[in-house]
Amino acid sequence: MKKVLKSLLIYLVPLVIIAYLLTVFNQNVTEVKEVTVDELVQNISNSEVKNLTVQGDKWKGTLKDAENTEFTTYLPSELKEYFYANYLKEPIETGQLKYTEEAIPQTPWYIELLPTLIIFAGLGVLWYVFMSKTQGSNGKVMNFGKSKAKLNKENGVAVSFADVAGLKEEKEELEEIVDFLKNPKKYIEIGARIPKGVLMVGPPGTGKTYLSRAVAGEAKVPFFSISGSDFVEMFVGVGASRVRDLFEQAKKNSPCIIFIDEIDAVGRKRGAGLGGGHDEREQTLNQLLVEMDGFGKNEGIIVMAATNRPDILDPAILRPGRFDRQIFIGLPDVREREAILEVHTKNKKLDEDVELKDIAKTTTGFTPADLENLCNEAALLAARNNLKTIPKWIFDEAAIKVVAGPEKKSAVVIEKERVLTAYHESGHAIVSRLLPDQDPVHMITIVPRGRAGGFTAYIPQEDRRYMTRNGMKHQLVSLLGGRAAEAVVLDDISTGASNDIERATKIARAMVTKYGMSKKLGPIMYGSDDEEVFVGKDFGHMKNYSEEVASDIDSEIRHLIEQAYQTALKLLEDNVGLLHKLAKLLLEKETIDSKEFETLYTAYAHGEEPTAEPPEELEEVKKIDEIIEETIDMEQEKERGEE
């Protein structure tokens, strides 16, 4: 845009100057009085005309007044002889009037051409602007076949491995790539072939893109970045053209790195979908395969790509010679989370009570992107509360906010829902505490957050990579503790346990069909993972097990759920006093932390406090429920009597 504006100024400024000079010239012309023919005859008769000059139809003269006023008169040339004979001859001969005749002045040719030149200059400017918009670097009409990759050259602020917290093993894998880009002769002389492509696989937000930029920063080579969706267009052949253009640019800047983010957008399995393939996306993929390992050589060009769906990529793109190496970037462990927190809190003012090690322990399952968001949310909350530093309780609140959303303190909650939520969350907490291998409770709240009416948070003791059969069974019991608490106390159930039931069903199904934890069905995997199904490729495929086995699977899942639910009911019935105590405390404070919960549990376990009575709110809710049930029964009896 700046270049176009500069060009416009170059052309328009001279035109403006010329127009200004012409205006000034016209304004500086001396004003001349115009008189009619009758006035001229009268002035000549009164001997008031000093001189008279004729130029065709234009007559100019000067009056004999004090100001020597100049005047002009229009008189057709056909009347010139008549006017001269009748009005001018005598004064001219007597010497009273000086009379001259002059030729008509001719306008210079350059003045006559000036308007035409101005028009052509304006058209030239318009044409230049149009061509700049269509064929320039930012063109959209004539340039859609060019690659949209962004070239980022090393400029002194490049990302290095030191800026990437954690990922020690992953960085070691990529050091070979960096060393090759710095010293390619060492590998060529010994006959080694450096991997042409590196595919980074992992969940979203784990740092795949950032790590690829660190490779380019360490090697100090040009870095082309592009998204997989940037290749595909509505026009046929555009994607393949952009792939060719991308590699042509890379060859001119080799050695370099090409990074394709979300490669699954263009690298999906070919032949998927009803009717097969040969669509635009498949043509783009074919061109990418040819460029990576075709007849041409791409020496010094390393292709890096990132995806969180490696299962849907075409096998041809994963073979050796294309993406030779796959690097899995998973969720960070507790030490890596601490290092990531140190990076993101470097420029933040932390309170003395903040221990990053403790925060790292409470953020199991957080990605680096989640941790960065956590630190930012903590800073925002501290600023909102007018704090000069960020205390520990702010980080705790920010962690819950990232997971479950902000507190809806202004939400209007009816009393029955408050009581139900208090017992529901109390059921989760108590059951988890009574089971031997479950994570300790971190916080319990009945304040609505996001779509949840309440929330129970846990602190994982360690990063688990595997789950045992008993551990998964206890997890089922913990998930169903909320529903069991509703049944024990209220003799009723609600829809609040829908998410718990969904999660419990998925765990039970995975135990039976995926992990082989069913004694009846044995260590056999039934079906496939829950992944995207290609319509047309898998359409119409039969299940790899019989209907009888399907019935057994359903039976085993039901058995696991029922067993867990009965266990939760037994635990809560045996500890109903603790359930009432915790629910009453929640109704009073709405939110309690781990210390308050442990104090309450320890006092109950050692019999230091008497058995708690149900809270008054529960009794009121029960009375209302009884009235509603009586009303329903009366209406039903009335309907039966009418029949």
Buried (B, 14 or more C-beta within 10 A) or exposed (E): EEEBEEBBEEBEEEBEEBEEEEEEEEEEEEEEEEBEBEEBBEBBEEEBBBBBBBBBBBBBBBBBEEEEBEBBBEBEEEEBEEBBEEBBEEBBEEEBBBBEEEEEEEEEEEEEEBEEEEEEBEEEBEEBBEEBBEEBEEBEEEEBBBBBBEEBEBEEEBBBBEEBBBBEEBBEBBEBBBBBBEEBEEBEEEEEEBBBBBBBBBEEBBBBBBBBBBBBBBBBBBBBBBBBEBBBBEEEEBBBBBBBBBBEBBBEBBBBBBBBBBBBBBBBBBBBBEEEBEBBBBBBBBBBBBBBBEEEEBEBBBBBBBBBBBEBBBEBBBEEEBBBBEBEBBBBBBBBBBBBBEBBBEEBEBBEEBEBEBBBBBBBEBBBBBBBBBBBBBBBBBEEEEBEEBBBEBBBBBBBBBBBBBBBEEEEBEEBBBBBBBBBBBBBBBBBBBBEEBBBBBBBBBBBBEEBBBBBBBBBEEBEEEBEEEBBBBBBBBBBBBBBBBBBBBEEEBEBBEEBBEBBBEBBBBBBBBBBBBEEBEEEEBEEEEEEEBEBBEEEEEEEBEEEBEEBBEBBBEBBBEBBBEBBBEBBEEBBBBBBBBBBBBBEEBBBBBEBBEEBBEEBEEEEEEEBEBBEBBEEBBEEBEEEEEEEEEEEEEEEEEE
